[in-house]
Amino acid sequence: MATIGKVNRLTVLRHVDFGLYLDGGDSGEILLPRREIPKDADTDVGSQLDVFIYHDSEDRLVATGRKPRAMLHQFAALRVADINRTGIFLDWGLTKDLFMPHSEEKRPLQTGDTVLVYVYQDMHTGRLLASAQLDRFVSADASSSGYQVNQPVSLWVAERTEHGYLCLVDGQHLGLLHHHEVFRPVKIGQGVPGYVRELRADGRLSLSLQMQGQAVRDELSERILAELEMRGGVLELSDKSPASAIAAVFGVSKGNYKKAIGGLFKQGLIEIGPQQIRLR
């Protein structure tokens, strides 16, 4: 039996003008349209081809030699190709777009937007569908995950909220990247490296784009001193400077920069002015 939403290795049964019929086992014969046949593939009767199986616009099983941007039970950041009254159509790299019902939206979408979705199979029709309701498929409770502060994680930006950006963490949990931790631009659907800032008492993850702690600030302080030396003792970045300017030079948040120069000031190593810092 062919597995819908996955790559299957199926045997060529016969040739027709418009393609090949493959042996889908209990699923019956499955058409591989001529335009979907992989280049340089051995298409002799009895040969085997690796193909992705899904439903066509008439709800028939169909095969393709192309691989979509996401398969069954996977996440993907997809572009909205079209919208109508029934739902949203997402470009996942195949001839037929992936459908997401309006009920699976998390926020209003427009054509051209990027949305992070999960691919699932409708239990009634067997068709592949997309959902932006990620909390239906992954948990926000990471209490049993064993995450530690400053542990590197892979983040996928899912949506902007009042408090920050909801992110998919390692493809397994949801966590929040607070606004004050975002010191460089991020976009919905973007994958970024990050760190665990805190595993809260309720099991939820607070995230950061940078490591935390005194050791990190000490390393940053050394970099600031080195930058000052290189620039003749003056650096046009103060605690009043824009976060974007600080991130451009040091790749850290304004909060961490302020803590680092505050520590250097207390040690009597620098002076802090409205627009710059200076070596003493």
N, C-alpha and C positions, 0 to 999 in steps of 0.2 A: 504493500500500500504506500502510495506517495504521501510524503509529509508536506502539508501546505505551509508556506511561509519559510521553508528551508531549502537548501540545495540538496537535490537528490541525484543519485547516479542511476539513470534509467536506460533501458535497452531500446534500440531502434527497431520498430516492428515493420514499418512500411513507409514508402515514399508516396507523396501526393503532389499535385502541382503547386499547392500553396504551403508545403512544408513537410514535416515528418510526424508520424504518429509514434509515440513512445509507450512502452509497457508500464502502466501505473499500478500494476497488481490489482488489488481489490478496488482501486479507484478507476479502473478501466483504462482505455486508451486516452492518452493526453497529447494534444496537438502542440508541436513546436513550430510556430509559423516560420516561413522561410526567412523573413527579415530578422528573426531572433536566433538563428543558427549561429553558433560561434564560428569565427573565421578559422579556416584550416582544420576544422573538426572532421574526424572520421565519421561519416554518416552512412556507412554501409549497414545493411540489415544485420542485426546481431551485435553491432558495436554499441558501446556505452557512452553516454554523454552526461556531464554534470550540469544540471539545469535547476533553476529556481521555479517553484510551483506556486501559482496564485490563481485567483478568479479573474476572468475577463469581464467586459461590460455586460455580458449576457449571463453571468454567473456560471460559466463553464470553466473547468480547470484548464489552465493553459501553462505552457512552459516557456522559459526564456533562458538564453545563454548569458544574459546580463546579470550582474549582481546588484541588488538594490542597496541603498545607503543604510538600510536597517532591515533585519529579518525579524521573525516572530520572537517575542520576548526580549527585544533589544530597544535601546533608546537611540534617538537621532535628532539632530537639529536640522529641520527641513524648511524649505521656503514655500510660502503659500502661493500656489500657482493660480488658483481660482476660488471663488466663493459664490454659492447660490443659496436658495432657500433651504435646501436640505442639509448643507454642511460645507466643509472646507476641503479643498483638494490640494494635496501636498506633493511636491516634486521629490520623488525618492529615487530617481534615476531610471525608471522604467517607462515604457510607452504609456501605460495607464497609471494615472496618479493615485496616490494613497488617499483614501477617504477618511475624514474625521467629522463625525456628526457634530452639530452645534452643541449638543449636550455634553460633549467632551472638551469644549473650550474652557480655558481658565481665564482668559481675558479676550476682549473684542479684537479681532484680527482684521488686517487688510491685505490685499494682494501685494506680494513682495515682502511681507513680514517674514521673519524667521521664528520658528516656534520649536521648543524642545518637546518631543512626544515619545510615547511608548507604543510599540506595535503589539496588538493583541488580536485574538481571534474571536469573532462573534460566536457565541455558543449555539445560536439558533441557525444562522446561515452558513457558518464556517468561513466567512469572508474575513480577510485581514482588515483591521481598522486601526486608526491612531487615536491616542488620547493625550491631552495635555494635563489631565488630572493625575499628576504623578503620585500624589499621596495615596492613590488607590493601589499602587503597585510596589511602592517602596515605603519604608517606615521612617518617621522622624525620630523614633526612639532608638538611639544608638548605645544604650546603656550596657548591652551585652557584647558590644563590638570590640572592646579592649583598646579603644583609641586613647592616646596620650597627648598631653599638651605639646605643641610644636611638632607633632607627627606630620610628615608630608602626606598630602592627599591630592587626588585628582578631582577637580571641580568642573562642573558643567553648569553654566548660568541658566537658570530656568525662567525666572520672572522677577520683576522689580516689585517690591512691596513698600509699605510705609516705613519700615525699619531698615531696609537694605535689599539684598538680592537673595532670593531663595535659590539654592544650588543643589544639584545632585552630586553626592559625595561618593567617589569610587564606584559609581553605578549601583550603590546599595542603600544609601540613606539620603535624607534631606537635611540640609543645614542652612544656617543663615549667615551671610556675609554682611555685617552691619555697614551702614553708610560710612561711618568714620574709619572703617578699615579699607575703604576703596580709595586708593591714592592714584590710580591710573584708570583710564576709561575701560569699562567692560561692556559687552553687548550680550543680549539674549541669544542663547545658543552657542556662546563662545566657551571653549574649553580652556581652563587656566590652571596652573599649578597653585596650590595653596597649602595652608597649615591649619591644624586644629588649634583654635585659640582657647576653647574651654569645652569640656563635656559637662553640661549643666546637671543640676540635681534631678531635673525631670527627664534626663536622658537625651535632650536635644543638643545638637552641635552648634557652637559658635565658631565661626571660621575667620581666617585672616589670609591676606596675600603675602604676609611676611611672618617670620618667626618672632616670638615674644621673649621677654626676660632680660635680666641684667647683662648676661653674657652677650646677647645680641646688641644691646645698647653700648656695651664696652667696645665691641668690634666697630660699631658705627662711629663712636667717638674717635677711634684711631683713624678711621677714614676721613673724618672731618678735619682732624689735625694735619693729616697728610695733604689734603686738598688746600688747606690754608697755607702750608709751606710752599706748595707748588705755585700758588697765586700771590706770592709775596706778602703773606700775612693778612690778606683781606679777602673775604668771601661775601658776595652780594646776595646772601640769603640769611634772613633773620627769623625770629619766631613769628614775625608778622607777614612773612612771604607767602605767596599762594602755594597751596599743596602741590599743584602741578609743577611749579618751578623746582620745589624740593625733590619731587619724584624724578624729574628729568635728570638731576645731578646724582642723587644717591639711591634712587629706586626704593624709597621708604616712605611711610606715611608722615604727615606733618606732626602727628602726635609723638612718634618715635624720635623725630628730629629735634623737637622741642625738649624732650627729656634728655637727649644726648647733649645738646648745647647747654642746657641748664646744669647738667653735671659738670661740664667743662668750666662753666662760669664759677660754680661753687669751689672748684679746685684752683681757681685763680689763673686759669690758663688762657681764657679768652674774655673779651668784652663784647657785650651784645648791644647793638644799636638798633634804631628803627628799621633800617634797610640792609644792615650788614653785620657781620661778626668780624672781630679782629683778634689776632694773637697779642697777648700781653708781653 
